[in-house]
Amino acid sequence: MAPKIIKSVPAILWSAVVLYLCLTDVTGLPHVKIYEFDKLSHFTFHFIFTALWFFAFAEWKPEKSKSSHLKKAALLSFSYGLIIEFLQHYCTVGRHGDWRDVVGNSFGTIAFILCYNIFRRLKQRKQTAS
């Protein structure tokens, strides 16, 4: 059990960092009014989040299909993003929930799934050609 948890440390740490950054009071910090930067950060956070959890799930249960791990990681990413937006809206000072952030999160998750599938297919073609 310990090796599985150790291999999951990156996913767990990333989740904790994202949660901290998303729920920290930012009222005293300078406000950056760049809409695209905010959405890009959500996209990036969830692209990495999905990737790390996908690989953690694959380590936990290597006998399961990659498709199953992708679905679990995507569902976790989407749920985590919704929970964070809910917490920002109802439980924080200086933060507010925004449905557009959920869209940015979702695009990051979808982008990882697409990238993974593209690389998997390229690898299969290369192996078939060899």
Backbone atoms as SQL, in Angstrom:
CREATE TABLE atoms (id INTEGER PRIMARY KEY, chain TEXT, resi INTEGER, resn TEXT, atom TEXT, x REAL, y REAL, z REAL);
INSERT INTO atoms VALUES
  (1, 'A', 1, 'MET', 'N', 0.825, -1.203, 0.000),
  (2, 'A', 1, 'MET', 'CA', 0.000, 0.000, 0.000),
  (3, 'A', 1, 'MET', 'C', 0.865, 1.260, 0.000),
  (4, 'A', 2, 'ALA', 'N', 1.945, 1.247, 0.749),
  (5, 'A', 2, 'ALA', 'CA', 2.790, 2.444, 0.840),
  (6, 'A', 2, 'ALA', 'C', 3.330, 2.892, -0.507),
  (7, 'A', 3, 'PRO', 'N', 3.830, 1.987, -1.362),
  (8, 'A', 3, 'PRO', 'CA', 4.344, 2.451, -2.659),
  (9, 'A', 3, 'PRO', 'C', 3.274, 3.135, -3.506),
  (10, 'A', 4, 'LYS', 'N', 2.026, 2.659, -3.434),
  (11, 'A', 4, 'LYS', 'CA', 0.948, 3.290, -4.195),
  (12, 'A', 4, 'LYS', 'C', 0.722, 4.714, -3.713),
  (13, 'A', 5, 'ILE', 'N', 0.740, 4.906, -2.418),
  (14, 'A', 5, 'ILE', 'CA', 0.550, 6.246, -1.866),
  (15, 'A', 5, 'ILE', 'C', 1.725, 7.136, -2.240),
  (16, 'A', 6, 'ILE', 'N', 2.929, 6.604, -2.165),
  (17, 'A', 6, 'ILE', 'CA', 4.116, 7.390, -2.521),
  (18, 'A', 6, 'ILE', 'C', 4.046, 7.832, -3.977),
  (19, 'A', 7, 'LYS', 'N', 3.608, 6.944, -4.852),
  (20, 'A', 7, 'LYS', 'CA', 3.490, 7.297, -6.263),
  (21, 'A', 7, 'LYS', 'C', 2.360, 8.288, -6.515),
  (22, 'A', 8, 'SER', 'N', 1.469, 8.448, -5.551),
  (23, 'A', 8, 'SER', 'CA', 0.359, 9.390, -5.672),
  (24, 'A', 8, 'SER', 'C', 0.680, 10.758, -5.084),
  (25, 'A', 9, 'VAL', 'N', 1.837, 10.887, -4.462),
  (26, 'A', 9, 'VAL', 'CA', 2.200, 12.149, -3.808),
  (27, 'A', 9, 'VAL', 'C', 2.109, 13.347, -4.754),
  (28, 'A', 10, 'PRO', 'N', 2.604, 13.270, -5.992),
  (29, 'A', 10, 'PRO', 'CA', 2.478, 14.440, -6.873),
  (30, 'A', 10, 'PRO', 'C', 1.022, 14.877, -7.076),
  (31, 'A', 11, 'ALA', 'N', 0.122, 13.924, -7.278),
  (32, 'A', 11, 'ALA', 'CA', -1.293, 14.263, -7.472),
  (33, 'A', 11, 'ALA', 'C', -1.888, 14.874, -6.208),
  (34, 'A', 12, 'ILE', 'N', -1.550, 14.311, -5.072),
  (35, 'A', 12, 'ILE', 'CA', -2.074, 14.819, -3.800),
  (36, 'A', 12, 'ILE', 'C', -1.535, 16.220, -3.523),
  (37, 'A', 13, 'LEU', 'N', -0.236, 16.416, -3.723),
  (38, 'A', 13, 'LEU', 'CA', 0.357, 17.743, -3.501),
  (39, 'A', 13, 'LEU', 'C', -0.221, 18.781, -4.458),
  (40, 'A', 14, 'TRP', 'N', -0.357, 18.412, -5.729),
  (41, 'A', 14, 'TRP', 'CA', -0.924, 19.351, -6.708),
  (42, 'A', 14, 'TRP', 'C', -2.343, 19.736, -6.301),
  (43, 'A', 15, 'SER', 'N', -3.132, 18.765, -5.865),
  (44, 'A', 15, 'SER', 'CA', -4.502, 19.032, -5.423),
  (45, 'A', 15, 'SER', 'C', -4.512, 20.001, -4.249),
  (46, 'A', 16, 'ALA', 'N', -3.595, 19.800, -3.312),
  (47, 'A', 16, 'ALA', 'CA', -3.513, 20.680, -2.144),
  (48, 'A', 16, 'ALA', 'C', -3.087, 22.090, -2.541),
  (49, 'A', 17, 'VAL', 'N', -2.119, 22.203, -3.441),
  (50, 'A', 17, 'VAL', 'CA', -1.658, 23.523, -3.898),
  (51, 'A', 17, 'VAL', 'C', -2.787, 24.260, -4.609),
  (52, 'A', 18, 'VAL', 'N', -3.497, 23.567, -5.490),
  (53, 'A', 18, 'VAL', 'CA', -4.620, 24.182, -6.208),
  (54, 'A', 18, 'VAL', 'C', -5.680, 24.651, -5.218),
  (55, 'A', 19, 'LEU', 'N', -6.020, 23.805, -4.258),
  (56, 'A', 19, 'LEU', 'CA', -7.020, 24.177, -3.256),
  (57, 'A', 19, 'LEU', 'C', -6.576, 25.408, -2.478),
  (58, 'A', 20, 'TYR', 'N', -5.330, 25.419, -2.039),
  (59, 'A', 20, 'TYR', 'CA', -4.805, 26.561, -1.289),
  (60, 'A', 20, 'TYR', 'C', -4.867, 27.844, -2.119),
  (61, 'A', 21, 'LEU', 'N', -4.371, 27.771, -3.348),
  (62, 'A', 21, 'LEU', 'CA', -4.356, 28.967, -4.198),
  (63, 'A', 21, 'LEU', 'C', -5.760, 29.468, -4.514),
  (64, 'A', 22, 'CYS', 'N', -6.694, 28.557, -4.644),
  (65, 'A', 22, 'CYS', 'CA', -8.056, 28.945, -5.011),
  (66, 'A', 22, 'CYS', 'C', -8.873, 29.460, -3.830),
  (67, 'A', 23, 'LEU', 'N', -8.491, 29.100, -2.620),
  (68, 'A', 23, 'LEU', 'CA', -9.278, 29.514, -1.456),
  (69, 'A', 23, 'LEU', 'C', -8.600, 30.573, -0.600),
  (70, 'A', 24, 'THR', 'N', -7.376, 30.952, -0.940),
  (71, 'A', 24, 'THR', 'CA', -6.657, 31.960, -0.181),
  (72, 'A', 24, 'THR', 'C', -7.272, 33.336, -0.415),
  (73, 'A', 25, 'ASP', 'N', -7.372, 34.105, 0.650),
  (74, 'A', 25, 'ASP', 'CA', -7.880, 35.479, 0.556),
  (75, 'A', 25, 'ASP', 'C', -6.895, 36.321, -0.245),
  (76, 'A', 26, 'VAL', 'N', -7.378, 36.940, -1.306),
  (77, 'A', 26, 'VAL', 'CA', -6.512, 37.734, -2.182),
  (78, 'A', 26, 'VAL', 'C', -6.840, 39.223, -2.121),
  (79, 'A', 27, 'THR', 'N', -7.598, 39.643, -1.119),
  (80, 'A', 27, 'THR', 'CA', -8.009, 41.048, -1.067),
  (81, 'A', 27, 'THR', 'C', -6.830, 41.990, -0.911),
  (82, 'A', 28, 'GLY', 'N', -5.745, 41.571, -0.275),
  (83, 'A', 28, 'GLY', 'CA', -4.586, 42.435, -0.082),
  (84, 'A', 28, 'GLY', 'C', -3.582, 42.394, -1.218),
  (85, 'A', 29, 'LEU', 'N', -3.773, 41.498, -2.159),
  (86, 'A', 29, 'LEU', 'CA', -2.833, 41.350, -3.270),
  (87, 'A', 29, 'LEU', 'C', -3.230, 42.251, -4.434),
  (88, 'A', 30, 'PRO', 'N', -2.259, 42.654, -5.245),
  (89, 'A', 30, 'PRO', 'CA', -2.612, 43.450, -6.424),
  (90, 'A', 30, 'PRO', 'C', -3.486, 42.625, -7.367),
  (91, 'A', 31, 'HIS', 'N', -4.493, 43.272, -7.930),
  (92, 'A', 31, 'HIS', 'CA', -5.443, 42.579, -8.803),
  (93, 'A', 31, 'HIS', 'C', -4.982, 42.665, -10.250),
  (94, 'A', 32, 'VAL', 'N', -4.833, 41.516, -10.873),
  (95, 'A', 32, 'VAL', 'CA', -4.459, 41.461, -12.282),
  (96, 'A', 32, 'VAL', 'C', -5.747, 41.344, -13.086),
  (97, 'A', 33, 'LYS', 'N', -5.985, 42.308, -13.964),
  (98, 'A', 33, 'LYS', 'CA', -7.230, 42.323, -14.726),
  (99, 'A', 33, 'LYS', 'C', -7.033, 41.744, -16.122),
  (100, 'A', 34, 'ILE', 'N', -6.443, 40.581, -16.169),
  (101, 'A', 34, 'ILE', 'CA', -6.248, 39.926, -17.454),
  (102, 'A', 34, 'ILE', 'C', -7.125, 38.679, -17.455),
  (103, 'A', 35, 'TYR', 'N', -8.274, 38.782, -18.099),
  (104, 'A', 35, 'TYR', 'CA', -9.246, 37.695, -18.136),
  (105, 'A', 35, 'TYR', 'C', -8.619, 36.419, -18.680),
  (106, 'A', 36, 'GLU', 'N', -7.874, 36.549, -19.769),
  (107, 'A', 36, 'GLU', 'CA', -7.291, 35.377, -20.410),
  (108, 'A', 36, 'GLU', 'C', -6.304, 34.653, -19.489),
  (109, 'A', 37, 'PHE', 'N', -5.552, 35.402, -18.685),
  (110, 'A', 37, 'PHE', 'CA', -4.599, 34.781, -17.766),
  (111, 'A', 37, 'PHE', 'C', -5.333, 33.926, -16.742),
  (112, 'A', 38, 'ASP', 'N', -6.446, 34.432, -16.232),
  (113, 'A', 38, 'ASP', 'CA', -7.222, 33.694, -15.237),
  (114, 'A', 38, 'ASP', 'C', -7.728, 32.378, -15.822),
  (115, 'A', 39, 'LYS', 'N', -8.291, 32.435, -17.002),
  (116, 'A', 39, 'LYS', 'CA', -8.834, 31.218, -17.615),
  (117, 'A', 39, 'LYS', 'C', -7.704, 30.261, -18.012),
  (118, 'A', 40, 'LEU', 'N', -6.576, 30.804, -18.458),
  (119, 'A', 40, 'LEU', 'CA', -5.424, 29.964, -18.798),
  (120, 'A', 40, 'LEU', 'C', -4.900, 29.245, -17.555),
  (121, 'A', 41, 'SER', 'N', -4.919, 29.938, -16.415),
  (122, 'A', 41, 'SER', 'CA', -4.456, 29.289, -15.181),
  (123, 'A', 41, 'SER', 'C', -5.402, 28.151, -14.793),
  (124, 'A', 42, 'HIS', 'N', -6.709, 28.350, -14.946),
  (125, 'A', 42, 'HIS', 'CA', -7.664, 27.270, -14.658),
  (126, 'A', 42, 'HIS', 'C', -7.437, 26.093, -15.606),
  (127, 'A', 43, 'PHE', 'N', -7.257, 26.397, -16.882),
  (128, 'A', 43, 'PHE', 'CA', -6.978, 25.376, -17.892),
  (129, 'A', 43, 'PHE', 'C', -5.731, 24.576, -17.497),
  (130, 'A', 44, 'THR', 'N', -4.657, 25.286, -17.166),
  (131, 'A', 44, 'THR', 'CA', -3.381, 24.646, -16.831),
  (132, 'A', 44, 'THR', 'C', -3.487, 23.823, -15.551),
  (133, 'A', 45, 'PHE', 'N', -4.099, 24.398, -14.507),
  (134, 'A', 45, 'PHE', 'CA', -4.267, 23.669, -13.247),
  (135, 'A', 45, 'PHE', 'C', -4.957, 22.329, -13.492),
  (136, 'A', 46, 'HIS', 'N', -6.032, 22.345, -14.270),
  (137, 'A', 46, 'HIS', 'CA', -6.817, 21.121, -14.440),
  (138, 'A', 46, 'HIS', 'C', -6.225, 20.171, -15.474),
  (139, 'A', 47, 'PHE', 'N', -5.471, 20.683, -16.423),
  (140, 'A', 47, 'PHE', 'CA', -4.722, 19.806, -17.331),
  (141, 'A', 47, 'PHE', 'C', -3.747, 18.972, -16.504),
  (142, 'A', 48, 'ILE', 'N', -2.982, 19.641, -15.649),
  (143, 'A', 48, 'ILE', 'CA', -1.995, 18.955, -14.806),
  (144, 'A', 48, 'ILE', 'C', -2.688, 18.068, -13.775),
  (145, 'A', 49, 'PHE', 'N', -3.758, 18.574, -13.166),
  (146, 'A', 49, 'PHE', 'CA', -4.526, 17.816, -12.181),
  (147, 'A', 49, 'PHE', 'C', -4.995, 16.486, -12.780),
  (148, 'A', 50, 'THR', 'N', -5.592, 16.561, -13.963),
  (149, 'A', 50, 'THR', 'CA', -6.107, 15.357, -14.619),
  (150, 'A', 50, 'THR', 'C', -4.972, 14.391, -14.954),
  (151, 'A', 51, 'ALA', 'N', -3.870, 14.921, -15.454),
  (152, 'A', 51, 'ALA', 'CA', -2.721, 14.078, -15.803),
  (153, 'A', 51, 'ALA', 'C', -2.180, 13.355, -14.569),
  (154, 'A', 52, 'LEU', 'N', -1.970, 14.097, -13.500),
  (155, 'A', 52, 'LEU', 'CA', -1.393, 13.492, -12.293),
  (156, 'A', 52, 'LEU', 'C', -2.307, 12.423, -11.700),
  (157, 'A', 53, 'TRP', 'N', -3.615, 12.699, -11.653),
  (158, 'A', 53, 'TRP', 'CA', -4.538, 11.708, -11.107),
  (159, 'A', 53, 'TRP', 'C', -4.697, 10.516, -12.038),
  (160, 'A', 54, 'PHE', 'N', -4.652, 10.752, -13.344),
  (161, 'A', 54, 'PHE', 'CA', -4.693, 9.632, -14.292),
  (162, 'A', 54, 'PHE', 'C', -3.533, 8.674, -14.019),
  (163, 'A', 55, 'PHE', 'N', -2.320, 9.220, -13.906),
  (164, 'A', 55, 'PHE', 'CA', -1.155, 8.368, -13.671),
  (165, 'A', 55, 'PHE', 'C', -1.196, 7.722, -12.284),
  (166, 'A', 56, 'ALA', 'N', -1.752, 8.422, -11.297),
  (167, 'A', 56, 'ALA', 'CA', -1.905, 7.825, -9.964),
  (168, 'A', 56, 'ALA', 'C', -2.877, 6.646, -10.026),
  (169, 'A', 57, 'PHE', 'N', -4.019, 6.832, -10.695),
  (170, 'A', 57, 'PHE', 'CA', -4.985, 5.733, -10.826),
  (171, 'A', 57, 'PHE', 'C', -4.373, 4.551, -11.573),
  (172, 'A', 58, 'ALA', 'N', -3.578, 4.846, -12.594),
  (173, 'A', 58, 'ALA', 'CA', -2.927, 3.783, -13.368),
  (174, 'A', 58, 'ALA', 'C', -1.936, 3.000, -12.501),
  (175, 'A', 59, 'GLU', 'N', -1.289, 3.678, -11.558),
  (176, 'A', 59, 'GLU', 'CA', -0.371, 2.997, -10.630),
  (177, 'A', 59, 'GLU', 'C', -1.142, 2.155, -9.621),
  (178, 'A', 60, 'TRP', 'N', -2.276, 2.672, -9.156),
  (179, 'A', 60, 'TRP', 'CA', -3.060, 1.957, -8.154),
  (180, 'A', 60, 'TRP', 'C', -3.635, 0.661, -8.708),
  (181, 'A', 61, 'LYS', 'N', -4.174, 0.750, -9.925),
  (182, 'A', 61, 'LYS', 'CA', -4.838, -0.419, -10.522),
  (183, 'A', 61, 'LYS', 'C', -4.381, -0.594, -11.961),
  (184, 'A', 62, 'PRO', 'N', -3.167, -1.095, -12.156),
  (185, 'A', 62, 'PRO', 'CA', -2.641, -1.233, -13.517),
  (186, 'A', 62, 'PRO', 'C', -3.425, -2.228, -14.376),
  (187, 'A', 63, 'GLU', 'N', -4.176, -3.122, -13.738),
  (188, 'A', 63, 'GLU', 'CA', -4.943, -4.107, -14.496),
  (189, 'A', 63, 'GLU', 'C', -6.190, -3.497, -15.154),
  (190, 'A', 64, 'LYS', 'N', -6.615, -2.343, -14.681),
  (191, 'A', 64, 'LYS', 'CA', -7.788, -1.666, -15.265),
  (192, 'A', 64, 'LYS', 'C', -7.395, -0.977, -16.562),
  (193, 'A', 65, 'SER', 'N', -8.397, -0.688, -17.372),
  (194, 'A', 65, 'SER', 'CA', -8.131, -0.049, -18.669),
  (195, 'A', 65, 'SER', 'C', -7.742, 1.417, -18.488),
  (196, 'A', 66, 'LYS', 'N', -6.958, 1.913, -19.432),
  (197, 'A', 66, 'LYS', 'CA', -6.562, 3.328, -19.418),
  (198, 'A', 66, 'LYS', 'C', -7.804, 4.203, -19.547),
  (199, 'A', 67, 'SER', 'N', -8.776, 3.730, -20.308),
  (200, 'A', 67, 'SER', 'CA', -10.024, 4.469, -20.483),
  (201, 'A', 67, 'SER', 'C', -10.726, 4.675, -19.140),
  (202, 'A', 68, 'SER', 'N', -10.716, 3.647, -18.323),
  (203, 'A', 68, 'SER', 'CA', -11.318, 3.731, -16.989),
  (204, 'A', 68, 'SER', 'C', -10.596, 4.774, -16.134),
  (205, 'A', 69, 'HIS', 'N', -9.277, 4.780, -16.207),
  (206, 'A', 69, 'HIS', 'CA', -8.490, 5.755, -15.443),
  (207, 'A', 69, 'HIS', 'C', -8.742, 7.176, -15.945),
  (208, 'A', 70, 'LEU', 'N', -8.854, 7.338, -17.255),
  (209, 'A', 70, 'LEU', 'CA', -9.145, 8.667, -17.822),
  (210, 'A', 70, 'LEU', 'C', -10.498, 9.175, -17.343),
  (211, 'A', 71, 'LYS', 'N', -11.493, 8.300, -17.354),
  (212, 'A', 71, 'LYS', 'CA', -12.837, 8.696, -16.905),
  (213, 'A', 71, 'LYS', 'C', -12.824, 9.112, -15.438),
  (214, 'A', 72, 'LYS', 'N', -12.140, 8.315, -14.606),
  (215, 'A', 72, 'LYS', 'CA', -12.071, 8.647, -13.176),
  (216, 'A', 72, 'LYS', 'C', -11.350, 9.972, -12.950),
  (217, 'A', 73, 'ALA', 'N', -10.234, 10.160, -13.633),
  (218, 'A', 73, 'ALA', 'CA', -9.472, 11.406, -13.473),
  (219, 'A', 73, 'ALA', 'C', -10.280, 12.601, -13.955),
  (220, 'A', 74, 'ALA', 'N', -10.994, 12.446, -15.068),
  (221, 'A', 74, 'ALA', 'CA', -11.818, 13.538, -15.599),
  (222, 'A', 74, 'ALA', 'C', -12.958, 13.869, -14.645),
  (223, 'A', 75, 'LEU', 'N', -13.623, 12.849, -14.128),
  (224, 'A', 75, 'LEU', 'CA', -14.717, 13.074, -13.183),
  (225, 'A', 75, 'LEU', 'C', -14.204, 13.739, -11.908),
  (226, 'A', 76, 'LEU', 'N', -13.062, 13.292, -11.423),
  (227, 'A', 76, 'LEU', 'CA', -12.473, 13.899, -10.230),
  (228, 'A', 76, 'LEU', 'C', -12.119, 15.362, -10.488),
  (229, 'A', 77, 'SER', 'N', -11.519, 15.644, -11.626),
  (230, 'A', 77, 'SER', 'CA', -11.134, 17.015, -11.961),
  (231, 'A', 77, 'SER', 'C', -12.360, 17.920, -12.051),
  (232, 'A', 78, 'PHE', 'N', -13.377, 17.451, -12.747),
  (233, 'A', 78, 'PHE', 'CA', -14.598, 18.247, -12.893),
  (234, 'A', 78, 'PHE', 'C', -15.248, 18.486, -11.530),
  (235, 'A', 79, 'SER', 'N', -15.368, 17.435, -10.727),
  (236, 'A', 79, 'SER', 'CA', -15.973, 17.554, -9.391),
  (237, 'A', 79, 'SER', 'C', -15.163, 18.480, -8.492),
  (238, 'A', 80, 'TYR', 'N', -13.852, 18.335, -8.524),
  (239, 'A', 80, 'TYR', 'CA', -12.967, 19.167, -7.707),
  (240, 'A', 80, 'TYR', 'C', -13.137, 20.635, -8.078),
  (241, 'A', 81, 'GLY', 'N', -13.192, 20.908, -9.381),
  (242, 'A', 81, 'GLY', 'CA', -13.395, 22.279, -9.845),
  (243, 'A', 81, 'GLY', 'C', -14.726, 22.853, -9.383),
  (244, 'A', 82, 'LEU', 'N', -15.793, 22.053, -9.462),
  (245, 'A', 82, 'LEU', 'CA', -17.109, 22.511, -8.999),
  (246, 'A', 82, 'LEU', 'C', -17.103, 22.794, -7.500),
  (247, 'A', 83, 'ILE', 'N', -16.499, 21.895, -6.739),
  (248, 'A', 83, 'ILE', 'CA', -16.438, 22.080, -5.282),
  (249, 'A', 83, 'ILE', 'C', -15.660, 23.349, -4.942),
  (250, 'A', 84, 'ILE', 'N', -14.553, 23.581, -5.615),
  (251, 'A', 84, 'ILE', 'CA', -13.763, 24.785, -5.350),
  (252, 'A', 84, 'ILE', 'C', -14.566, 26.039, -5.680),
  (253, 'A', 85, 'GLU', 'N', -15.273, 26.044, -6.804),
  (254, 'A', 85, 'GLU', 'CA', -16.085, 27.217, -7.158),
  (255, 'A', 85, 'GLU', 'C', -17.188, 27.439, -6.128),
  (256, 'A', 86, 'PHE', 'N', -17.801, 26.365, -5.654),
  (257, 'A', 86, 'PHE', 'CA', -18.817, 26.466, -4.609),
  (258, 'A', 86, 'PHE', 'C', -18.210, 27.057, -3.335),
  (259, 'A', 87, 'LEU', 'N', -17.056, 26.539, -2.927),
  (260, 'A', 87, 'LEU', 'CA', -16.388, 27.050, -1.724),
  (261, 'A', 87, 'LEU', 'C', -15.980, 28.508, -1.889),
  (262, 'A', 88, 'GLN', 'N', -15.494, 28.878, -3.073),
  (263, 'A', 88, 'GLN', 'CA', -15.128, 30.275, -3.318),
  (264, 'A', 88, 'GLN', 'C', -16.349, 31.176, -3.183),
  (265, 'A', 89, 'HIS', 'N', -17.461, 30.720, -3.693),
  (266, 'A', 89, 'HIS', 'CA', -18.668, 31.553, -3.686),
  (267, 'A', 89, 'HIS', 'C', -19.255, 31.710, -2.281),
  (268, 'A', 90, 'TYR', 'N', -19.275, 30.618, -1.518),
  (269, 'A', 90, 'TYR', 'CA', -19.983, 30.640, -0.241),
  (270, 'A', 90, 'TYR', 'C', -19.095, 30.687, 1.003),
  (271, 'A', 91, 'CYS', 'N', -17.823, 30.377, 0.890),
  (272, 'A', 91, 'CYS', 'CA', -17.015, 30.189, 2.100),
  (273, 'A', 91, 'CYS', 'C', -15.744, 31.023, 2.153),
  (274, 'A', 92, 'THR', 'N', -15.535, 31.936, 1.215),
  (275, 'A', 92, 'THR', 'CA', -14.298, 32.709, 1.226),
  (276, 'A', 92, 'THR', 'C', -14.588, 34.200, 1.225),
  (277, 'A', 93, 'VAL', 'N', -13.577, 34.945, 1.649),
  (278, 'A', 93, 'VAL', 'CA', -13.632, 36.401, 1.592),
  (279, 'A', 93, 'VAL', 'C', -12.738, 36.826, 0.432),
  (280, 'A', 94, 'GLY', 'N', -13.223, 37.718, -0.396),
  (281, 'A', 94, 'GLY', 'CA', -12.411, 38.217, -1.498),
  (282, 'A', 94, 'GLY', 'C', -12.382, 37.303, -2.710),
  (283, 'A', 95, 'ARG', 'N', -13.180, 36.265, -2.699),
  (284, 'A', 95, 'ARG', 'CA', -13.266, 35.327, -3.825),
  (285, 'A', 95, 'ARG', 'C', -14.732, 35.169, -4.205),
  (286, 'A', 96, 'HIS', 'N', -14.960, 34.757, -5.420),
  (287, 'A', 96, 'HIS', 'CA', -16.322, 34.446, -5.842),
  (288, 'A', 96, 'HIS', 'C', -16.286, 33.300, -6.846),
  (289, 'A', 97, 'GLY', 'N', -17.320, 32.486, -6.806),
  (290, 'A', 97, 'GLY', 'CA', -17.420, 31.385, -7.761),
  (291, 'A', 97, 'GLY', 'C', -17.812, 31.924, -9.128),
  (292, 'A', 98, 'ASP', 'N', -17.345, 31.276, -10.171),
  (293, 'A', 98, 'ASP', 'CA', -17.614, 31.746, -11.529),
  (294, 'A', 98, 'ASP', 'C', -17.767, 30.536, -12.443),
  (295, 'A', 99, 'TRP', 'N', -18.902, 30.432, -13.107),
  (296, 'A', 99, 'TRP', 'CA', -19.143, 29.303, -13.997),
  (297, 'A', 99, 'TRP', 'C', -18.130, 29.266, -15.143),
  (298, 'A', 100, 'ARG', 'N', -17.597, 30.428, -15.527),
  (299, 'A', 100, 'ARG', 'CA', -16.592, 30.458, -16.598),
  (300, 'A', 100, 'ARG', 'C', -15.297, 29.771, -16.158),
  (301, 'A', 101, 'ASP', 'N', -15.029, 29.792, -14.863),
  (302, 'A', 101, 'ASP', 'CA', -13.867, 29.052, -14.356),
  (303, 'A', 101, 'ASP', 'C', -14.075, 27.546, -14.531),
  (304, 'A', 102, 'VAL', 'N', -15.305, 27.095, -14.322),
  (305, 'A', 102, 'VAL', 'CA', -15.625, 25.676, -14.519),
  (306, 'A', 102, 'VAL', 'C', -15.399, 25.292, -15.982),
  (307, 'A', 103, 'VAL', 'N', -15.743, 26.196, -16.890),
  (308, 'A', 103, 'VAL', 'CA', -15.510, 25.945, -18.318),
  (309, 'A', 103, 'VAL', 'C', -14.006, 25.840, -18.590),
  (310, 'A', 104, 'GLY', 'N', -13.223, 26.767, -18.032),
  (311, 'A', 104, 'GLY', 'CA', -11.767, 26.711, -18.189),
  (312, 'A', 104, 'GLY', 'C', -11.189, 25.424, -17.621),
  (313, 'A', 105, 'ASN', 'N', -11.683, 25.020, -16.456),
  (314, 'A', 105, 'ASN', 'CA', -11.253, 23.763, -15.839),
  (315, 'A', 105, 'ASN', 'C', -11.542, 22.586, -16.771),
  (316, 'A', 106, 'SER', 'N', -12.756, 22.575, -17.294),
  (317, 'A', 106, 'SER', 'CA', -13.189, 21.473, -18.160),
  (318, 'A', 106, 'SER', 'C', -12.357, 21.400, -19.431),
  (319, 'A', 107, 'PHE', 'N', -12.035, 22.554, -20.008),
  (320, 'A', 107, 'PHE', 'CA', -11.195, 22.561, -21.209),
  (321, 'A', 107, 'PHE', 'C', -9.809, 21.986, -20.911),
  (322, 'A', 108, 'GLY', 'N', -9.281, 22.276, -19.724),
  (323, 'A', 108, 'GLY', 'CA', -7.989, 21.703, -19.344),
  (324, 'A', 108, 'GLY', 'C', -8.059, 20.187, -19.241),
  (325, 'A', 109, 'THR', 'N', -9.133, 19.692, -18.648),
  (326, 'A', 109, 'THR', 'CA', -9.336, 18.251, -18.520),
  (327, 'A', 109, 'THR', 'C', -9.482, 17.596, -19.894),
  (328, 'A', 110, 'ILE', 'N', -10.312, 18.192, -20.734),
  (329, 'A', 110, 'ILE', 'CA', -10.532, 17.656, -22.083),
  (330, 'A', 110, 'ILE', 'C', -9.237, 17.687, -22.892),
  (331, 'A', 111, 'ALA', 'N', -8.473, 18.752, -22.744),
  (332, 'A', 111, 'ALA', 'CA', -7.204, 18.866, -23.479),
  (333, 'A', 111, 'ALA', 'C', -6.244, 17.748, -23.088),
  (334, 'A', 112, 'PHE', 'N', -6.183, 17.416, -21.793),
  (335, 'A', 112, 'PHE', 'CA', -5.304, 16.308, -21.398),
  (336, 'A', 112, 'PHE', 'C', -5.768, 15.005, -22.030),
  (337, 'A', 113, 'ILE', 'N', -7.068, 14.750, -21.999),
  (338, 'A', 113, 'ILE', 'CA', -7.593, 13.510, -22.579),
  (339, 'A', 113, 'ILE', 'C', -7.256, 13.435, -24.067),
  (340, 'A', 114, 'LEU', 'N', -7.436, 14.541, -24.777),
  (341, 'A', 114, 'LEU', 'CA', -7.109, 14.568, -26.207),
  (342, 'A', 114, 'LEU', 'C', -5.615, 14.338, -26.437),
  (343, 'A', 115, 'CYS', 'N', -4.779, 15.031, -25.678),
  (344, 'A', 115, 'CYS', 'CA', -3.322, 14.861, -25.817),
  (345, 'A', 115, 'CYS', 'C', -2.912, 13.426, -25.521),
  (346, 'A', 116, 'TYR', 'N', -3.450, 12.868, -24.459),
  (347, 'A', 116, 'TYR', 'CA', -3.114, 11.487, -24.102),
  (348, 'A', 116, 'TYR', 'C', -3.492, 10.538, -25.234),
  (349, 'A', 117, 'ASN', 'N', -4.701, 10.694, -25.768),
  (350, 'A', 117, 'ASN', 'CA', -5.150, 9.805, -26.841),
  (351, 'A', 117, 'ASN', 'C', -4.330, 9.976, -28.115),
  (352, 'A', 118, 'ILE', 'N', -3.948, 11.197, -28.432),
  (353, 'A', 118, 'ILE', 'CA', -3.103, 11.439, -29.609),
  (354, 'A', 118, 'ILE', 'C', -1.750, 10.759, -29.438),
  (355, 'A', 119, 'PHE', 'N', -1.117, 10.950, -28.281),
  (356, 'A', 119, 'PHE', 'CA', 0.187, 10.329, -28.039),
  (357, 'A', 119, 'PHE', 'C', 0.092, 8.802, -28.003),
  (358, 'A', 120, 'ARG', 'N', -0.986, 8.289, -27.444),
  (359, 'A', 120, 'ARG', 'CA', -1.186, 6.835, -27.393),
  (360, 'A', 120, 'ARG', 'C', -1.302, 6.268, -28.810),
  (361, 'A', 121, 'ARG', 'N', -2.081, 6.943, -29.649),
  (362, 'A', 121, 'ARG', 'CA', -2.235, 6.468, -31.036),
  (363, 'A', 121, 'ARG', 'C', -0.933, 6.576, -31.819),
  (364, 'A', 122, 'LEU', 'N', -0.200, 7.660, -31.621),
  (365, 'A', 122, 'LEU', 'CA', 1.094, 7.799, -32.297),
  (366, 'A', 122, 'LEU', 'C', 2.049, 6.688, -31.875),
  (367, 'A', 123, 'LYS', 'N', 2.042, 6.367, -30.590),
  (368, 'A', 123, 'LYS', 'CA', 2.900, 5.298, -30.077),
  (369, 'A', 123, 'LYS', 'C', 2.494, 3.950, -30.677),
  (370, 'A', 124, 'GLN', 'N', 1.187, 3.706, -30.779),
  (371, 'A', 124, 'GLN', 'CA', 0.709, 2.455, -31.370),
  (372, 'A', 124, 'GLN', 'C', 1.123, 2.349, -32.837),
  (373, 'A', 125, 'ARG', 'N', 1.003, 3.449, -33.576),
  (374, 'A', 125, 'ARG', 'CA', 1.400, 3.446, -34.991),
  (375, 'A', 125, 'ARG', 'C', 2.893, 3.177, -35.140),
  (376, 'A', 126, 'LYS', 'N', 3.671, 3.788, -34.263),
  (377, 'A', 126, 'LYS', 'CA', 5.127, 3.598, -34.315),
  (378, 'A', 126, 'LYS', 'C', 5.475, 2.138, -34.033),
  (379, 'A', 127, 'GLN', 'N', 4.804, 1.540, -33.042),
  (380, 'A', 127, 'GLN', 'CA', 5.063, 0.138, -32.706),
  (381, 'A', 127, 'GLN', 'C', 4.612, -0.793, -33.828),
  (382, 'A', 128, 'THR', 'N', 3.505, -0.456, -34.474),
  (383, 'A', 128, 'THR', 'CA', 2.996, -1.266, -35.578),
  (384, 'A', 128, 'THR', 'C', 3.932, -1.188, -36.782),
  (385, 'A', 129, 'ALA', 'N', 4.494, -0.009, -37.008),
  (386, 'A', 129, 'ALA', 'CA', 5.398, 0.198, -38.144),
  (387, 'A', 129, 'ALA', 'C', 6.743, -0.495, -37.938),
  (388, 'A', 130, 'SER', 'N', 7.100, -0.740, -36.690),
  (389, 'A', 130, 'SER', 'CA', 8.418, -1.353, -36.397),
  (390, 'A', 130, 'SER', 'C', 8.465, -2.813, -36.738);
